[in-house]
Amino acid sequence: MASYASCTACPESGELPDIHDRQDVERLVHAFYGRVFEDPLIGPFFAEVARVDTAVHLLVMADFWQSHLLAPGTYRRNALHAHRELHSRRPLRAEHFERWLHLWTSTIHERHAGPVADKAVRKAQVIARALLNNTVGNGQERPERQPVAIEIGLKGSREVTPSS
Ligand code: HEM
């Protein structure tokens, strides 16, 4: 259910609200994971391989997206390490990242519209590419995808061109 609390015109106009605050982020993450766990392709990574404790994981994910969208510094862990570890236990493939992105993007578009929602989609695309390159791709950029290297970690993610 979308939150219209800070979007006065929304219910009448049918416009969706943007992502405004922590509550929006938590609800978004919750809705997204409802789909992830149901998904036959990527759900097993969460339920069977990592056996995630959803109560903990959803808060970590809310921190991660709050850091990227609203308040830098909220997330202070290493997402790349988590996915490398996962990849070593059950190999990830490009289609897993594509499915993840599809579920993330469709969840956002059903609930939100605006600059922050757009940023959530763009950021996920950039991070997905970085995670893909550094798990499936063993750190190698595919030639047609250059130039992007990503730092993921304590300060969020940052695009770096090869010359910088
Ligand atoms: C494509 C963009 C993706 C983003 C932005 C993303 C983001 C994250 C983040 C921030 C964490 C928390 C890491 C931590 O601090 O513990 C996480 C954990 C996890 N991710 Fe992803 N992820 C992505 C793709 C995927 C894919 C494709 C899969 C599997 C198909 C996946 C499976 C998992 C699992 C199972 C964990 C929990 C790891 C653990 O607790 O052991 N992720 N992800």
Residues whose N, C-alpha, C, O or C-beta is under 5 A from the ligand:
A	BS01	HEM	I42 F45 F46 A50 V60 F64 R77 N78 A79 A82 H96 F97 W100 A124 I127 A128
